């Protein structure tokens, strides 16, 4: 069973690539430090619900959609 942090990071990366945006651009859209997104995508960050909400908003999707298929 994969760690939920890895699954979440993979989902963020897939959505980011589908949108055609860089990690830096996603960080900007989510109002996060530019070094934070690579850690999330690598499954190394234990992301707070506040950060989850910011990422969902940056993708213009619901939090539930962000967790779909995880």
PQR file of N, CA, C, O and H, with PARSE charges and radii, in Angstrom:
ATOM      1  N   UNK A   1       0.839  -1.186   0.000 -0.4000 1.5000
ATOM      2  CA  UNK A   1       0.000   0.000   0.000 -0.0000 2.0000
ATOM      3  C   UNK A   1       0.885   1.250   0.000  0.5500 1.7000
ATOM      4  O   UNK A   1       1.748   1.417   0.862 -0.5500 1.4000
ATOM      5  N   UNK A   2       0.656   2.110  -0.970 -0.4000 1.5000
ATOM      6  CA  UNK A   2       1.433   3.350  -1.053 -0.0000 2.0000
ATOM      7  C   UNK A   2       1.035   4.304   0.061  0.5500 1.7000
ATOM      8  O   UNK A   2      -0.118   4.340   0.491 -0.5500 1.4000
ATOM      9  H   UNK A   2      -0.045   1.975  -1.670  0.4000 1.0000
ATOM     10  N   UNK A   3       1.987   5.055   0.507 -0.4000 1.5000
ATOM     11  CA  UNK A   3       1.759   6.091   1.499 -0.0000 2.0000
ATOM     12  C   UNK A   3       0.828   7.156   0.913  0.5500 1.7000
ATOM     13  O   UNK A   3       0.950   7.504  -0.261 -0.5500 1.4000
ATOM     14  H   UNK A   3       2.923   5.026   0.158  0.4000 1.0000
ATOM     15  N   UNK A   4      -0.084   7.665   1.709 -0.4000 1.5000
ATOM     16  CA  UNK A   4      -1.027   8.674   1.239 -0.0000 2.0000
ATOM     17  C   UNK A   4      -0.309   9.939   0.767  0.5500 1.7000
ATOM     18  O   UNK A   4      -0.799  10.621  -0.133 -0.5500 1.4000
ATOM     19  H   UNK A   4      -0.183   7.382   2.663  0.4000 1.0000
ATOM     20  N   UNK A   5       0.840  10.261   1.357 -0.4000 1.5000
ATOM     21  CA  UNK A   5       1.585  11.434   0.909 -0.0000 2.0000
ATOM     22  C   UNK A   5       2.099  11.239  -0.518  0.5500 1.7000
ATOM     23  O   UNK A   5       2.121  12.182  -1.309 -0.5500 1.4000
ATOM     24  H   UNK A   5       1.237   9.707   2.088  0.4000 1.0000
ATOM     25  N   UNK A   6       2.506  10.030  -0.839 -0.4000 1.5000
ATOM     26  CA  UNK A   6       2.977   9.726  -2.193 -0.0000 2.0000
ATOM     27  C   UNK A   6       1.809   9.770  -3.177  0.5500 1.7000
ATOM     28  O   UNK A   6       1.932  10.328  -4.268 -0.5500 1.4000
ATOM     29  H   UNK A   6       2.488   9.263  -0.197  0.4000 1.0000
ATOM     30  N   UNK A   7       0.684   9.185  -2.792 -0.4000 1.5000
ATOM     31  CA  UNK A   7      -0.501   9.207  -3.657 -0.0000 2.0000
ATOM     32  C   UNK A   7      -0.965  10.639  -3.914  0.5500 1.7000
ATOM     33  O   UNK A   7      -1.284  11.009  -5.045 -0.5500 1.4000
ATOM     34  H   UNK A   7       0.585   8.731  -1.906  0.4000 1.0000
ATOM     35  N   UNK A   8      -0.997  11.439  -2.844 -0.4000 1.5000
ATOM     36  CA  UNK A   8      -1.416  12.835  -3.001 -0.0000 2.0000
ATOM     37  C   UNK A   8      -0.431  13.589  -3.893  0.5500 1.7000
ATOM     38  O   UNK A   8      -0.840  14.338  -4.780 -0.5500 1.4000
ATOM     39  H   UNK A   8      -0.738  11.139  -1.926  0.4000 1.0000
ATOM     40  N   UNK A   9       0.843  13.395  -3.661 -0.4000 1.5000
ATOM     41  CA  UNK A   9       1.854  14.054  -4.479 -0.0000 2.0000
ATOM     42  C   UNK A   9       1.753  13.679  -5.941  0.5500 1.7000
ATOM     43  O   UNK A   9       1.905  14.531  -6.817 -0.5500 1.4000
ATOM     44  H   UNK A   9       1.175  12.786  -2.940  0.4000 1.0000
ATOM     45  N   UNK A  10       1.501  12.419  -6.209 -0.4000 1.5000
ATOM     46  CA  UNK A  10       1.325  11.969  -7.595 -0.0000 2.0000
ATOM     47  C   UNK A  10       0.110  12.629  -8.238  0.5500 1.7000
ATOM     48  O   UNK A  10       0.150  13.022  -9.404 -0.5500 1.4000
ATOM     49  H   UNK A  10       1.378  11.727  -5.498  0.4000 1.0000
ATOM     50  N   UNK A  11      -0.970  12.745  -7.468 -0.4000 1.5000
ATOM     51  CA  UNK A  11      -2.189  13.380  -7.984 -0.0000 2.0000
ATOM     52  C   UNK A  11      -1.924  14.843  -8.316  0.5500 1.7000
ATOM     53  O   UNK A  11      -2.345  15.330  -9.366 -0.5500 1.4000
ATOM     54  H   UNK A  11      -1.002  12.425  -6.521  0.4000 1.0000
ATOM     55  N   UNK A  12      -1.229  15.544  -7.428 -0.4000 1.5000
ATOM     56  CA  UNK A  12      -0.896  16.949  -7.677 -0.0000 2.0000
ATOM     57  C   UNK A  12      -0.054  17.065  -8.943  0.5500 1.7000
ATOM     58  O   UNK A  12      -0.290  17.947  -9.768 -0.5500 1.4000
ATOM     59  H   UNK A  12      -0.887  15.148  -6.575  0.4000 1.0000
ATOM     60  N   UNK A  13       0.914  16.190  -9.096 -0.4000 1.5000
ATOM     61  CA  UNK A  13       1.782  16.242 -10.276 -0.0000 2.0000
ATOM     62  C   UNK A  13       0.997  15.977 -11.560  0.5500 1.7000
ATOM     63  O   UNK A  13       1.183  16.678 -12.554 -0.5500 1.4000
ATOM     64  H   UNK A  13       1.106  15.473  -8.425  0.4000 1.0000
ATOM     65  N   UNK A  14       0.133  14.983 -11.546 -0.4000 1.5000
ATOM     66  CA  UNK A  14      -0.678  14.669 -12.728 -0.0000 2.0000
ATOM     67  C   UNK A  14      -1.551  15.863 -13.104  0.5500 1.7000
ATOM     68  O   UNK A  14      -1.603  16.253 -14.270 -0.5500 1.4000
ATOM     69  H   UNK A  14      -0.018  14.413 -10.738  0.4000 1.0000
ATOM     70  N   UNK A  15      -2.232  16.440 -12.124 -0.4000 1.5000
ATOM     71  CA  UNK A  15      -3.093  17.595 -12.407 -0.0000 2.0000
ATOM     72  C   UNK A  15      -2.284  18.776 -12.914  0.5500 1.7000
ATOM     73  O   UNK A  15      -2.708  19.484 -13.827 -0.5500 1.4000
ATOM     74  H   UNK A  15      -2.190  16.123 -11.177  0.4000 1.0000
ATOM     75  N   UNK A  16      -1.118  18.984 -12.318 -0.4000 1.5000
ATOM     76  CA  UNK A  16      -0.266  20.099 -12.749 -0.0000 2.0000
ATOM     77  C   UNK A  16       0.184  19.926 -14.193  0.5500 1.7000
ATOM     78  O   UNK A  16       0.150  20.870 -14.982 -0.5500 1.4000
ATOM     79  H   UNK A  16      -0.773  18.409 -11.577  0.4000 1.0000
ATOM     80  N   UNK A  17       0.605  18.710 -14.531 -0.4000 1.5000
ATOM     81  CA  UNK A  17       1.046  18.447 -15.901 -0.0000 2.0000
ATOM     82  C   UNK A  17      -0.113  18.537 -16.890  0.5500 1.7000
ATOM     83  O   UNK A  17       0.068  19.004 -18.014 -0.5500 1.4000
ATOM     84  H   UNK A  17       0.632  17.943 -13.890  0.4000 1.0000
ATOM     85  N   UNK A  18      -1.298  18.094 -16.480 -0.4000 1.5000
ATOM     86  CA  UNK A  18      -2.482  18.219 -17.345 -0.0000 2.0000
ATOM     87  C   UNK A  18      -2.790  19.685 -17.633  0.5500 1.7000
ATOM     88  O   UNK A  18      -3.229  20.030 -18.730 -0.5500 1.4000
ATOM     89  H   UNK A  18      -1.445  17.714 -15.566  0.4000 1.0000
ATOM     90  N   UNK A  19      -2.559  20.540 -16.647 -0.4000 1.5000
ATOM     91  CA  UNK A  19      -2.808  21.979 -16.817 -0.0000 2.0000
ATOM     92  C   UNK A  19      -1.657  22.664 -17.556  0.5500 1.7000
ATOM     93  O   UNK A  19      -1.788  23.802 -18.007 -0.5500 1.4000
ATOM     94  H   UNK A  19      -2.202  20.260 -15.756  0.4000 1.0000
ATOM     95  N   UNK A  20      -0.534  21.960 -17.673 -0.4000 1.5000
ATOM     96  CA  UNK A  20       0.614  22.520 -18.381 -0.0000 2.0000
ATOM     97  C   UNK A  20       1.299  23.650 -17.638  0.5500 1.7000
ATOM     98  O   UNK A  20       1.783  24.604 -18.248 -0.5500 1.4000
ATOM     99  H   UNK A  20      -0.428  21.036 -17.306  0.4000 1.0000
ATOM    100  N   UNK A  21       1.339  23.538 -16.310 -0.4000 1.5000
ATOM    101  CA  UNK A  21       1.987  24.588 -15.533 -0.0000 2.0000
ATOM    102  C   UNK A  21       3.192  24.033 -14.778  0.5500 1.7000
ATOM    103  O   UNK A  21       3.261  22.842 -14.472 -0.5500 1.4000
ATOM    104  H   UNK A  21       0.946  22.764 -15.814  0.4000 1.0000
ATOM    105  N   UNK A  22       4.122  24.907 -14.493 -0.4000 1.5000
ATOM    106  CA  UNK A  22       5.336  24.514 -13.771 -0.0000 2.0000
ATOM    107  C   UNK A  22       5.046  24.420 -12.278  0.5500 1.7000
ATOM    108  O   UNK A  22       4.011  24.878 -11.795 -0.5500 1.4000
ATOM    109  H   UNK A  22       4.066  25.874 -14.742  0.4000 1.0000
ATOM    110  N   UNK A  23       5.983  23.816 -11.564 -0.4000 1.5000
ATOM    111  CA  UNK A  23       5.866  23.761 -10.104 -0.0000 2.0000
ATOM    112  C   UNK A  23       5.870  25.171  -9.525  0.5500 1.7000
ATOM    113  O   UNK A  23       5.129  25.465  -8.586 -0.5500 1.4000
ATOM    114  H   UNK A  23       6.825  23.443 -11.955  0.4000 1.0000
ATOM    115  N   UNK A  24       6.694  26.029 -10.078 -0.4000 1.5000
ATOM    116  CA  UNK A  24       6.753  27.414  -9.593 -0.0000 2.0000
ATOM    117  C   UNK A  24       5.435  28.138  -9.814  0.5500 1.7000
ATOM    118  O   UNK A  24       4.983  28.883  -8.945 -0.5500 1.4000
ATOM    119  H   UNK A  24       7.296  25.790 -10.840  0.4000 1.0000
ATOM    120  N   UNK A  25       4.819  27.928 -10.966 -0.4000 1.5000
ATOM    121  CA  UNK A  25       3.540  28.576 -11.260 -0.0000 2.0000
ATOM    122  C   UNK A  25       2.452  28.060 -10.321  0.5500 1.7000
ATOM    123  O   UNK A  25       1.636  28.841  -9.830 -0.5500 1.4000
ATOM    124  H   UNK A  25       5.186  27.323 -11.672  0.4000 1.0000
ATOM    125  N   UNK A  26       2.436  26.750 -10.068 -0.4000 1.5000
ATOM    126  CA  UNK A  26       1.457  26.197  -9.135 -0.0000 2.0000
ATOM    127  C   UNK A  26       1.655  26.803  -7.751  0.5500 1.7000
ATOM    128  O   UNK A  26       0.684  27.168  -7.088 -0.5500 1.4000
ATOM    129  H   UNK A  26       3.099  26.116 -10.467  0.4000 1.0000
ATOM    130  N   UNK A  27       2.892  26.910  -7.316 -0.4000 1.5000
ATOM    131  CA  UNK A  27       3.168  27.515  -6.010 -0.0000 2.0000
ATOM    132  C   UNK A  27       2.657  28.952  -5.962  0.5500 1.7000
ATOM    133  O   UNK A  27       2.080  29.381  -4.963 -0.5500 1.4000
ATOM    134  H   UNK A  27       3.681  26.613  -7.854  0.4000 1.0000
ATOM    135  N   UNK A  28       2.871  29.678  -7.030 -0.4000 1.5000
ATOM    136  CA  UNK A  28       2.389  31.062  -7.102 -0.0000 2.0000
ATOM    137  C   UNK A  28       0.865  31.112  -7.028  0.5500 1.7000
ATOM    138  O   UNK A  28       0.304  31.907  -6.273 -0.5500 1.4000
ATOM    139  H   UNK A  28       3.340  29.330  -7.842  0.4000 1.0000
ATOM    140  N   UNK A  29       0.199  30.269  -7.806 -0.4000 1.5000
ATOM    141  CA  UNK A  29      -1.271  30.234  -7.814 -0.0000 2.0000
ATOM    142  C   UNK A  29      -1.849  29.831  -6.462  0.5500 1.7000
ATOM    143  O   UNK A  29      -2.920  30.297  -6.072 -0.5500 1.4000
ATOM    144  H   UNK A  29       0.655  29.623  -8.418  0.4000 1.0000
ATOM    145  N   UNK A  30      -1.135  28.963  -5.750 -0.4000 1.5000
ATOM    146  CA  UNK A  30      -1.591  28.473  -4.453 -0.0000 2.0000
ATOM    147  C   UNK A  30      -1.080  29.316  -3.291  0.5500 1.7000
ATOM    148  O   UNK A  30      -1.377  29.018  -2.134 -0.5500 1.4000
ATOM    149  H   UNK A  30      -0.265  28.584  -6.066  0.4000 1.0000
ATOM    150  N   UNK A  31      -0.319  30.359  -3.584 -0.4000 1.5000
ATOM    151  CA  UNK A  31       0.273  31.212  -2.561 -0.0000 2.0000
ATOM    152  C   UNK A  31       1.126  30.398  -1.584  0.5500 1.7000
ATOM    153  O   UNK A  31       1.000  30.519  -0.365 -0.5500 1.4000
ATOM    154  H   UNK A  31      -0.077  30.600  -4.524  0.4000 1.0000
ATOM    155  N   UNK A  32       2.001  29.563  -2.164 -0.4000 1.5000
ATOM    156  CA  UNK A  32       2.928  28.737  -1.394 -0.0000 2.0000
ATOM    157  C   UNK A  32       4.353  29.064  -1.829  0.5500 1.7000
ATOM    158  O   UNK A  32       4.569  29.598  -2.916 -0.5500 1.4000
ATOM    159  H   UNK A  32       2.103  29.465  -3.154  0.4000 1.0000
ATOM    160  N   UNK A  33       5.308  28.746  -0.988 -0.4000 1.5000
ATOM    161  CA  UNK A  33       6.703  28.921  -1.353 -0.0000 2.0000
ATOM    162  C   UNK A  33       7.034  28.014  -2.538  0.5500 1.7000
ATOM    163  O   UNK A  33       6.558  26.880  -2.598 -0.5500 1.4000
ATOM    164  H   UNK A  33       5.132  28.312  -0.104  0.4000 1.0000
ATOM    165  N   UNK A  34       7.823  28.490  -3.456 -0.4000 1.5000
ATOM    166  CA  UNK A  34       8.127  27.725  -4.673 -0.0000 2.0000
ATOM    167  C   UNK A  34       8.832  26.403  -4.391  0.5500 1.7000
ATOM    168  O   UNK A  34       8.782  25.488  -5.212 -0.5500 1.4000
ATOM    169  H   UNK A  34       8.209  29.411  -3.407  0.4000 1.0000
ATOM    170  N   UNK A  35       9.483  26.296  -3.247 -0.4000 1.5000
ATOM    171  CA  UNK A  35      10.188  25.056  -2.911 -0.0000 2.0000
ATOM    172  C   UNK A  35       9.261  24.006  -2.286  0.5500 1.7000
ATOM    173  O   UNK A  35       9.675  22.869  -2.060 -0.5500 1.4000
ATOM    174  H   UNK A  35       9.524  27.040  -2.580  0.4000 1.0000
ATOM    175  N   UNK A  36       8.026  24.384  -2.012 -0.4000 1.5000
ATOM    176  CA  UNK A  36       7.093  23.487  -1.324 -0.0000 2.0000
ATOM    177  C   UNK A  36       6.490  22.432  -2.260  0.5500 1.7000
ATOM    178  O   UNK A  36       6.305  21.283  -1.860 -0.5500 1.4000
ATOM    179  H   UNK A  36       7.690  25.308  -2.196  0.4000 1.0000
ATOM    180  N   UNK A  37       6.190  22.815  -3.483 -0.4000 1.5000
ATOM    181  CA  UNK A  37       5.526  21.908  -4.443 -0.0000 2.0000
ATOM    182  C   UNK A  37       6.380  20.684  -4.761  0.5500 1.7000
ATOM    183  O   UNK A  37       5.843  19.576  -4.763 -0.5500 1.4000
ATOM    184  H   UNK A  37       6.340  23.748  -3.808  0.4000 1.0000
ATOM    185  N   UNK A  38       7.679  20.822  -5.030 -0.4000 1.5000
ATOM    186  CA  UNK A  38       8.474  19.613  -5.289 -0.0000 2.0000
ATOM    187  C   UNK A  38       8.426  18.616  -4.123  0.5500 1.7000
ATOM    188  O   UNK A  38       8.399  17.405  -4.346 -0.5500 1.4000
ATOM    189  H   UNK A  38       8.114  21.722  -5.029  0.4000 1.0000
ATOM    190  N   UNK A  39       8.417  19.109  -2.905 -0.4000 1.5000
ATOM    191  CA  UNK A  39       8.329  18.233  -1.737 -0.0000 2.0000
ATOM    192  C   UNK A  39       6.996  17.509  -1.656  0.5500 1.7000
ATOM    193  O   UNK A  39       6.932  16.342  -1.269 -0.5500 1.4000
ATOM    194  H   UNK A  39       8.439  20.092  -2.723  0.4000 1.0000
ATOM    195  N   UNK A  40       5.930  18.215  -2.027 -0.4000 1.5000
ATOM    196  CA  UNK A  40       4.598  17.593  -2.052 -0.0000 2.0000
ATOM    197  C   UNK A  40       4.576  16.498  -3.108  0.5500 1.7000
ATOM    198  O   UNK A  40       4.158  15.373  -2.839 -0.5500 1.4000
ATOM    199  H   UNK A  40       5.982  19.162  -2.341  0.4000 1.0000
ATOM    200  N   UNK A  41       5.027  16.834  -4.309 -0.4000 1.5000
ATOM    201  CA  UNK A  41       4.987  15.869  -5.413 -0.0000 2.0000
ATOM    202  C   UNK A  41       5.859  14.652  -5.142  0.5500 1.7000
ATOM    203  O   UNK A  41       5.573  13.564  -5.643 -0.5500 1.4000
ATOM    204  H   UNK A  41       5.367  17.749  -4.528  0.4000 1.0000
ATOM    205  N   UNK A  42       6.902  14.816  -4.369 -0.4000 1.5000
ATOM    206  CA  UNK A  42       7.788  13.695  -4.028 -0.0000 2.0000
ATOM    207  C   UNK A  42       7.261  12.881  -2.852  0.5500 1.7000
ATOM    208  O   UNK A  42       7.845  11.862  -2.483 -0.5500 1.4000
ATOM    209  H   UNK A  42       7.134  15.700  -3.962  0.4000 1.0000
ATOM    210  N   UNK A  43       6.150  13.334  -2.262 -0.4000 1.5000
ATOM    211  CA  UNK A  43       5.584  12.622  -1.126 -0.0000 2.0000
ATOM    212  C   UNK A  43       6.355  12.822   0.159  0.5500 1.7000
ATOM    213  O   UNK A  43       6.274  11.998   1.070 -0.5500 1.4000
ATOM    214  H   UNK A  43       5.674  14.161  -2.561  0.4000 1.0000
ATOM    215  N   UNK A  44       7.100  13.907   0.240 -0.4000 1.5000
ATOM    216  CA  UNK A  44       7.930  14.165   1.416 -0.0000 2.0000
ATOM    217  C   UNK A  44       7.301  15.152   2.390  0.5500 1.7000
ATOM    218  O   UNK A  44       7.802  15.337   3.499 -0.5500 1.4000
ATOM    219  H   UNK A  44       7.165  14.576  -0.500  0.4000 1.0000
ATOM    220  N   UNK A  45       6.210  15.784   1.983 -0.4000 1.5000
ATOM    221  CA  UNK A  45       5.559  16.786   2.835 -0.0000 2.0000
ATOM    222  C   UNK A  45       4.282  16.210   3.435  0.5500 1.7000
ATOM    223  O   UNK A  45       3.507  15.537   2.755 -0.5500 1.4000
ATOM    224  H   UNK A  45       5.803  15.634   1.082  0.4000 1.0000
ATOM    225  N   UNK A  46       4.082  16.483   4.707 -0.4000 1.5000
ATOM    226  CA  UNK A  46       2.831  16.139   5.376 -0.0000 2.0000
ATOM    227  C   UNK A  46       1.966  17.392   5.280  0.5500 1.7000
ATOM    228  O   UNK A  46       2.086  18.306   6.095 -0.5500 1.4000
ATOM    229  H   UNK A  46       4.712  17.030   5.259  0.4000 1.0000
ATOM    230  N   UNK A  47       1.109  17.421   4.290 -0.4000 1.5000
ATOM    231  CA  UNK A  47       0.399  18.627   3.903 -0.0000 2.0000
ATOM    232  C   UNK A  47      -0.800  18.883   4.828  0.5500 1.7000
ATOM    233  O   UNK A  47      -1.565  17.972   5.141 -0.5500 1.4000
ATOM    234  H   UNK A  47       1.012  16.678   3.627  0.4000 1.0000
ATOM    235  N   UNK A  48      -0.942  20.128   5.250 -0.4000 1.5000
ATOM    236  CA  UNK A  48      -2.081  20.504   6.088 -0.0000 2.0000
ATOM    237  C   UNK A  48      -3.331  20.682   5.228  0.5500 1.7000
ATOM    238  O   UNK A  48      -3.244  20.814   4.007 -0.5500 1.4000
ATOM    239  H   UNK A  48      -0.320  20.868   4.996  0.4000 1.0000
ATOM    240  N   UNK A  49      -4.480  20.684   5.873 -0.4000 1.5000
ATOM    241  CA  UNK A  49      -5.737  20.883   5.162 -0.0000 2.0000
ATOM    242  C   UNK A  49      -5.787  22.273   4.535  0.5500 1.7000
ATOM    243  O   UNK A  49      -6.434  22.461   3.505 -0.5500 1.4000
ATOM    244  H   UNK A  49      -4.551  20.577   6.865  0.4000 1.0000
ATOM    245  N   UNK A  50      -5.121  23.239   5.136 -0.4000 1.5000
ATOM    246  CA  UNK A  50      -5.065  24.588   4.572 -0.0000 2.0000
ATOM    247  C   UNK A  50      -4.330  24.564   3.235  0.5500 1.7000
ATOM    248  O   UNK A  50      -4.765  25.198   2.273 -0.5500 1.4000
ATOM    249  H   UNK A  50      -4.595  23.087   5.973  0.4000 1.0000
ATOM    250  N   UNK A  51      -3.225  23.838   3.175 -0.4000 1.5000
ATOM    251  CA  UNK A  51      -2.464  23.722   1.926 -0.0000 2.0000
ATOM    252  C   UNK A  51      -3.268  22.947   0.884  0.5500 1.7000
ATOM    253  O   UNK A  51      -3.247  23.293  -0.297 -0.5500 1.4000
ATOM    254  H   UNK A  51      -2.873  23.323   3.957  0.4000 1.0000
ATOM    255  N   UNK A  52      -3.972  21.908   1.310 -0.4000 1.5000
ATOM    256  CA  UNK A  52      -4.838  21.153   0.391 -0.0000 2.0000
ATOM    257  C   UNK A  52      -5.864  22.094  -0.234  0.5500 1.7000
ATOM    258  O   UNK A  52      -6.094  22.055  -1.443 -0.5500 1.4000
ATOM    259  H   UNK A  52      -3.989  21.627   2.270  0.4000 1.0000
ATOM    260  N   UNK A  53      -6.473  22.929   0.584 -0.4000 1.5000
ATOM    261  CA  UNK A  53      -7.463  23.882   0.081 -0.0000 2.0000
ATOM    262  C   UNK A  53      -6.840  24.860  -0.915  0.5500 1.7000
ATOM    263  O   UNK A  53      -7.451  25.177  -1.936 -0.5500 1.4000
ATOM    264  H   UNK A  53      -6.287  22.961   1.566  0.4000 1.0000
ATOM    265  N   UNK A  54      -5.639  25.335  -0.627 -0.4000 1.5000
ATOM    266  CA  UNK A  54      -4.957  26.264  -1.532 -0.0000 2.0000
ATOM    267  C   UNK A  54      -4.635  25.601  -2.871  0.5500 1.7000
ATOM    268  O   UNK A  54      -4.785  26.217  -3.926 -0.5500 1.4000
ATOM    269  H   UNK A  54      -5.143  25.077   0.202  0.4000 1.0000
ATOM    270  N   UNK A  55      -4.197  24.354  -2.823 -0.4000 1.5000
ATOM    271  CA  UNK A  55      -3.868  23.642  -4.060 -0.0000 2.0000
ATOM    272  C   UNK A  55      -5.130  23.387  -4.880  0.5500 1.7000
ATOM    273  O   UNK A  55      -5.125  23.569  -6.097 -0.5500 1.4000
ATOM    274  H   UNK A  55      -4.076  23.853  -1.966  0.4000 1.0000
ATOM    275  N   UNK A  56      -6.200  22.971  -4.227 -0.4000 1.5000
ATOM    276  CA  UNK A  56      -7.462  22.753  -4.934 -0.0000 2.0000
ATOM    277  C   UNK A  56      -7.925  24.050  -5.596  0.5500 1.7000
ATOM    278  O   UNK A  56      -8.353  24.045  -6.750 -0.5500 1.4000
ATOM    279  H   UNK A  56      -6.204  22.824  -3.238  0.4000 1.0000
ATOM    280  N   UNK A  57      -7.838  25.146  -4.872 -0.4000 1.5000
ATOM    281  CA  UNK A  57      -8.238  26.439  -5.432 -0.0000 2.0000
ATOM    282  C   UNK A  57      -7.351  26.827  -6.621  0.5500 1.7000
ATOM    283  O   UNK A  57      -7.837  27.375  -7.611 -0.5500 1.4000
ATOM    284  H   UNK A  57      -7.489  25.151  -3.934  0.4000 1.0000
ATOM    285  N   UNK A  58      -6.060  26.540  -6.520 -0.4000 1.5000
ATOM    286  CA  UNK A  58      -5.141  26.854  -7.622 -0.0000 2.0000
ATOM    287  C   UNK A  58      -5.502  26.080  -8.883  0.5500 1.7000
ATOM    288  O   UNK A  58      -5.341  26.578  -9.997 -0.5500 1.4000
ATOM    289  H   UNK A  58      -5.665  26.095  -5.716  0.4000 1.0000
ATOM    290  N   UNK A  59      -5.990  24.857  -8.696 -0.4000 1.5000
ATOM    291  CA  UNK A  59      -6.425  24.040  -9.837 -0.0000 2.0000
ATOM    292  C   UNK A  59      -7.874  24.336 -10.228  0.5500 1.7000
ATOM    293  O   UNK A  59      -8.373  23.829 -11.233 -0.5500 1.4000
ATOM    294  H   UNK A  59      -6.121  24.452  -7.791  0.4000 1.0000
ATOM    295  N   UNK A  60      -8.538  25.162  -9.420 -0.4000 1.5000
ATOM    296  CA  UNK A  60      -9.947  25.499  -9.651 -0.0000 2.0000
ATOM    297  C   UNK A  60     -10.832  24.251  -9.602  0.5500 1.7000
ATOM    298  O   UNK A  60     -11.727  24.072 -10.428 -0.5500 1.4000
ATOM    299  H   UNK A  60      -8.133  25.574  -8.604  0.4000 1.0000
ATOM    300  N   UNK A  61     -10.559  23.390  -8.607 -0.4000 1.5000
ATOM    301  CA  UNK A  61     -11.341  22.177  -8.396 -0.0000 2.0000
ATOM    302  C   UNK A  61     -11.706  22.070  -6.917  0.5500 1.7000
ATOM    303  O   UNK A  61     -11.156  22.781  -6.076 -0.5500 1.4000
ATOM    304  H   UNK A  61      -9.832  23.536  -7.936  0.4000 1.0000
ATOM    305  N   UNK A  62     -12.630  21.180  -6.617 -0.4000 1.5000
ATOM    306  CA  UNK A  62     -13.008  20.960  -5.224 -0.0000 2.0000
ATOM    307  C   UNK A  62     -11.944  20.112  -4.521  0.5500 1.7000
ATOM    308  O   UNK A  62     -11.165  19.405  -5.159 -0.5500 1.4000
ATOM    309  H   UNK A  62     -13.077  20.602  -7.301  0.4000 1.0000
ATOM    310  N   UNK A  63     -11.935  20.204  -3.209 -0.4000 1.5000
ATOM    311  CA  UNK A  63     -11.025  19.365  -2.421 -0.0000 2.0000
ATOM    312  C   UNK A  63     -11.329  17.897  -2.676  0.5500 1.7000
ATOM    313  O   UNK A  63     -10.411  17.084  -2.790 -0.5500 1.4000
ATOM    314  H   UNK A  63     -12.567  20.778  -2.690  0.4000 1.0000
ATOM    315  N   UNK A  64     -12.611  17.551  -2.765 -0.4000 1.5000
ATOM    316  CA  UNK A  64     -12.964  16.138  -2.995 -0.0000 2.0000
ATOM    317  C   UNK A  64     -12.425  15.630  -4.326  0.5500 1.7000
ATOM    318  O   UNK A  64     -11.996  14.480  -4.418 -0.5500 1.4000
ATOM    319  H   UNK A  64     -13.356  18.211  -2.672  0.4000 1.0000
ATOM    320  N   UNK A  65     -12.441  16.469  -5.355 -0.4000 1.5000
ATOM    321  CA  UNK A  65     -11.874  16.053  -6.644 -0.0000 2.0000
ATOM    322  C   UNK A  65     -10.370  15.855  -6.547  0.5500 1.7000
ATOM    323  O   UNK A  65      -9.804  14.982  -7.205 -0.5500 1.4000
ATOM    324  H   UNK A  65     -12.789  17.404  -5.279  0.4000 1.0000
ATOM    325  N   UNK A  66      -9.734  16.666  -5.726 -0.4000 1.5000
ATOM    326  CA  UNK A  66      -8.288  16.544  -5.540 -0.0000 2.0000
ATOM    327  C   UNK A  66      -7.935  15.181  -4.920  0.5500 1.7000
ATOM    328  O   UNK A  66      -6.869  14.629  -5.193 -0.5500 1.4000
ATOM    329  H   UNK A  66     -10.194  17.375  -5.191  0.4000 1.0000
ATOM    330  N   UNK A  67      -8.832  14.649  -4.090 -0.4000 1.5000
ATOM    331  CA  UNK A  67      -8.590  13.373  -3.434 -0.0000 2.0000
ATOM    332  C   UNK A  67      -9.195  12.174  -4.180  0.5500 1.7000
ATOM    333  O   UNK A  67      -9.029  11.029  -3.760 -0.5500 1.4000
ATOM    334  H   UNK A  67      -9.698  15.097  -3.868  0.4000 1.0000
ATOM    335  N   UNK A  68      -9.894  12.446  -5.280 -0.4000 1.5000
ATOM    336  CA  UNK A  68     -10.499  11.365  -6.051 -0.0000 2.0000
ATOM    337  C   UNK A  68      -9.423  10.415  -6.575  0.5500 1.7000
ATOM    338  O   UNK A  68      -8.397  10.862  -7.088 -0.5500 1.4000
ATOM    339  H   UNK A  68     -10.029  13.377  -5.621  0.4000 1.0000
ATOM    340  N   UNK A  69      -9.652   9.121  -6.449 -0.4000 1.5000
ATOM    341  CA  UNK A  69      -8.756   8.066  -6.941 -0.0000 2.0000
ATOM    342  C   UNK A  69      -7.439   7.984  -6.172  0.5500 1.7000
ATOM    343  O   UNK A  69      -6.448   7.479  -6.699 -0.5500 1.4000
ATOM    344  H   UNK A  69     -10.485   8.758  -6.032  0.4000 1.0000
ATOM    345  N   UNK A  70      -7.418   8.466  -4.951 -0.4000 1.5000
ATOM    346  CA  UNK A  70      -6.214   8.340  -4.136 -0.0000 2.0000
ATOM    347  C   UNK A  70      -6.365   7.130  -3.249  0.5500 1.7000
ATOM    348  O   UNK A  70      -5.466   6.821  -2.467 -0.5500 1.4000
ATOM    349  H   UNK A  70      -8.223   8.876  -4.523  0.4000 1.0000
TER
END
